Amino acid sequence: MRVSKEQVAQHRQALIDATRRLVRARGFEGAGVAEICKEAGLTHGAFYRHFPSKQALILEASADAFEWTPQHLDGQYPLAAGAAATVAKYLSVQHRDCELGCPVAALAVDAARAGGEIAEVFSKGIDRYIERFADELRKESPSGSQSTSELEAQALHLLCTMVGGMVIARATAEARPRLSTKVLGTLRKRLVGWVSARAET
């Protein structure tokens, strides 16, 4: 049976999404092609029609993961806007528990261990995250007075604090759920407060 172009695109995305879910749970080496195909609801044959190897799929899935933003988490903190919304949604229980969230918090250590092309994909993705965050801060910069280097430093500081907080929240979620929630709530309050005060100054 002939498969439409739309179905081909859907199958390819299903493989990418399945890889992102399994890799987040088990690391880059934790899931084989058969398991990825099963998770995506596709056959081995379908896999090799889209990707020449598991490594090629992982590279594309890693790059695709950086298209995620906290704005994908709808329904949380609707009163926040701009950079404050980004911080609030990132440091949420919904993000902590979602399957397809920020790749940095989920896989930065794995990317460092893998090295090579995967580390390069992650480095480029992190650069883009910093640029996006700096752009959000620039739009809210008081009188446009801050330099690009200052905005990038602020974006880097916020991103690293948010990622570190999410890593700790996930590490403690099962054994100490109250601690996990406290980590998120404390950082969210402080960082959102700083971002909001900065925009009003």
N, C-alpha and C positions, 0 to 999 in steps of 0.2 A: 504494500500500500504506500502510495506517495505521501510524503510528509510536506506540509506547506512551509513557506519561509518563516511564518509566525511560529509554527510548532518547533521548527529547528532552533529559533532564537529562545523559545521557552525551555527547551531541553538543555540548551547550553547554560542558560541562567540557573536552571535547577541543579545542574552539576556544580556550578560555582557556589550557589547558596549552601548546598549540602557539604561542600568542602569547607566553607567558612565555619559552619556549625561544628563539624567533626574536628577540625583543626583547633578551634577555640577550646574544645573539651579535652583534646588529647595531644595537642602539639602537631607539628608538621609530619612527624614520622608515625603518628598514632593511628592513622586510618589508611587502609589499602584501597585500591581501585574498586574491588568488589563491594566493599562496604559503602564507599561513596556512591556507587551506582544504585545500590539498594536504598540508601537514604534519599536519593533523587527520584526513585521509582523508575529507573531506566536499566537497560541491559549493558553488559560489557561491550557489545558491539556498538551501541550508541555512544559510549564513552570515546572510543577510538575514531569515531566519525567526527568528533569535535576537537579532540586533543591528542597529540602524538605521544604524550607521556604524562604521568602523574606530576612530575616536576613542572611541566608546562601549565597544567591546571592550577597548581598551587601558586605559581607566579601570577597568573591572571586573577585568581581568587583573592590574592593578597592585594593586588592593585585595585580591584573592585571594592574591597573592604574600605578603602580610604575615601570612597564616595559617600560613606555614611557620615551624617552629622547629627548632633543632638536634636535638631529640629525634626528628625524622623520619629521622635518620641512624642506623639501627639497627646493632648489631654492633660499634660502635667504643667503646673505653674503657669496658667494662662495669663496671669497678671504681669509676669515678667516680660521684658522686651529686649531686643538687641543682644548685646554681650551678656547681660544679666540672665536672659533666657537660656543662652547657650550653657552658662555655668550651672544654672539651676537644673536643667534637664539632664546634663551630663552626670551631676552628682545626685542622681535619683535612684530609688530602689528599683524602679522600672528598668533603668539602664543596667544596673548591677545584675539583674536577673534575665535580661533579654539574650537571645541566641546570636543576634547579629549586631553587636554594638561596636564600640571603638576598637580597632585592631591593635592599637598601641598598648592599651591596658591589658588586653588578652594575650598578646603574642610577642611583645618586645624582647623578652628574654630568649624566646625560641628563635626569633629572627637573628639575634646576636650570635647564638650558637650555630645557626645554619650558615651564616656568612654568605659570601658570594652574591648571586643575583637576588636572593630573597632579602638580604640585608640592604641591598641597593634600593629595592622597591620600598622597603620600610623607611629608609632615609629620605627618599623623595616624598613619600606620603607625609612624613612628619614635617618636612619643610613646607608642604602645601597647607597643613593644618596651622602652622605658625603664621603663614601669610594670611590665611582666611581670618584667623582670630585677630591679627593686627589690623586687618581691614575693618572688622567690626568695631574695634576700639577707636580706629581713626575717625569713623563716622560720628562717634560720640566724644571725640576729643574736644575739650574746652577751647573754643575759639581757634581750633586747628593749630594749637601752639606746640604740640609735641612733635619731635623729629621722628623720622622713620625708624632710626635705631632705638629710640626710647620706646616706641610702640611695639617693636619686635621683642624687646627685652621684657616688656610687660606681658605680651602674649606668651612668650616662652615660660615665664614664671607661672602664669595661670595654668597653662597646659600641663607643665610638670607637676604642679600641686594637685590638679584634678586627676591626672593619671595615677599618681601615687596614692591618692585617696581611694580611687576605685579599686586598685590592686589590693589594698589593705581591707577594704570593705568586702571584696569577694573572698579573700583568704579567711576572713572571720565569720562569714555569713552563716555557715552551717553550725559551727561549734559555739559561736557567741553572737547570735543574731542581734541582740541589743547593742553590743559593741559596734557591729557592722553598721547598724542604722545610725548610731551616734556619730561615727566617723563621717558618714555622708551628711548628716544634718549640721554638724559643727562646721565643716568646710563650706557647705553650701551657704550657710548664714553669713559666714565671714567674707567669703569671696564675692557673693552677690552684693553684700553691703558695701564692699570696697568699690566694686564696679559701678554701682548706682551712685555712690557719693562722688566718685571721680567724674561721672557724666554731668553731675549737677554743679560741680565747682566752677 
